[in-house]
Amino acid sequence: MLELLPLLLFVVVCVFLLLGYPVALTLAGVSLLFAGLGVAFDWIHPGLLNALPNRLYGIIDNYTLIAVPLFVFMGVTLERTKISEDLLSSMGALFGGMRGGLGLAVIVVGTLLAASTGIVGATVVTMGLLSLPAMMRLNYDKGLATGVICASGTLGQLIPPSIVLVLLGDVLGSAYTQAQATAGIWPPKAVSVGDLFVGALLPGLVLVFLYMVWVMLVAWRKPQAAPAMAKEERARYKANPWKLLRILLLPLVLILAVLGSILFGIATPTEAAGVGALGALLLAAFGRKLSFKVLQEIGESTLKTSSMVFLILIGASLFSLVFRAYDGDALMHAIFDQLPGGVFGAMLLVMVMMFLLGFIIDFIEIIFVVVPIVAPVLLAMGLDPVWLGVMIAINLQTSFLTPPFGFALFYLRGVAPPNIKTSDMYRGVVPFIAIQMLMIALLAFFPELATALPQWVYGG
């Protein structure tokens, strides 16, 4: 009976999360309750909680996690510059003359925003406000229009610099070190956020390509579902070449500064985040959209988001401590070892579990609650940490699209006109969910999509 207590701990946490209690307080409160019961009934060592201060200090002193508030600051700052509005206008002028052109423009803009801001909510809402009315004026299929906006908006979950990859890099780095220590490998080989950034780059671009292929295929098979812009409509998006170049050049320079400095080994991801934060401020100043009031709003938004992430991380650290005190690691090893199919069966179970959890809880909770439990076992079975991280990131991205609780659907529903039904949105995201599943399958059969580029960049 006692060996099942780790599973009971996990189930109780999930129940309280479903009841709507705050994530950080749920993780910490339930864990402290189980720790108290364990000490009272002599199930765990009384000195367990003595390790908690060191864990909290480790979070505060974690150099990698400094990238979180910096990337959040960069994204919020670029959101205030209205860069997405200018990009959509320019891309509309560029692609508008072809069938499905506005859908392609949304995908391109979503990709550029993903690589510069990475804020899913802001991207989906902005593109919903700007591009959805234009698509409706062109009589786009409602499902296609809403699906392409939601899917493009979630690219920030995968394409670096992504907060998901930063958090996954920290969690997987610790899990990889633990797995190697268990296997007697010393000194352990490190895996970093930079490895995940580089590893996610090619799968992210392949995913963008698949999105664009789908839109072009729909436009070819059903021209009425994705018509080209009329001359009158294109006039709304008209931009001269110099303006188009300027609008595209500024975010591209920032993207190259952040990702290029990581790819070429000039800066660590944390240092690159600092470059991105400063670059975003300079772009805002260059666009004459930086004022004391705007700076104050940026600071408050960054503080709220970063505080939420770190408070959840503290609660998750306590959860992980209590889970391991009840020998949860040994229980997970035993469960995975008994699964049919070996490593494939274990990986399939984890991916399905994360996909289902994505229906009901946020990606941050999955990263901090589920990944620390399953990652050490999977890595000890010989899986590549970069490949595992990219697979998890794509899976978590899919959860943003999956009805009925996909966050991208909620964001778009909040700004979509009444004549667009929720059922239209559900129907629209189904093909893109299928594309996500296809991307996961491609990665499963061709892991080099995630591992080849990091090996080439870092020579390992």
Secondary structure, DSSP 4 states (H G I P E B T S, - for coil): -GGGHHHHHHHHHHHHHHTT--HHHHHHHHHHHHHHHHHHTTSS-GGGGGGHHHHHHHHHT-SGGGHHHHHHHHHHHHHHTTHHHHHHHHHHHHHTTSTTHHHHHHHHHHHHHHTTT--HHHHHHHHHHHHHHHHHHTT--HHHHHHHHHHHHGGGGTSSS-HHHHHHHHHHHHHHHHHHHHTT-SSPPP--HHHHHHHHHHHHHHHHHHHHHHHHHHHHH-GGGSPPPPHHHHHHT---HHHHHHHHHHHHHHHHHHHHHHHTTSS-HHHHHHHHHHHHHHHHHHTT---HHHHHHHHHHHHHHHHHHHHHHHHHHHHHHHHHHTTHHHHHHHHHHTSTTHHHHHHHHHHHHHHHHTTTS-HHHIIIIIHHHHHHHHHHTT--HHHHHHHHHHHHHHHTTSTTT-HHHHHHHTTS-TTS-HHHHHHHHHHHHHHHHHHHHHHHH-THHHHHHHHHHH--
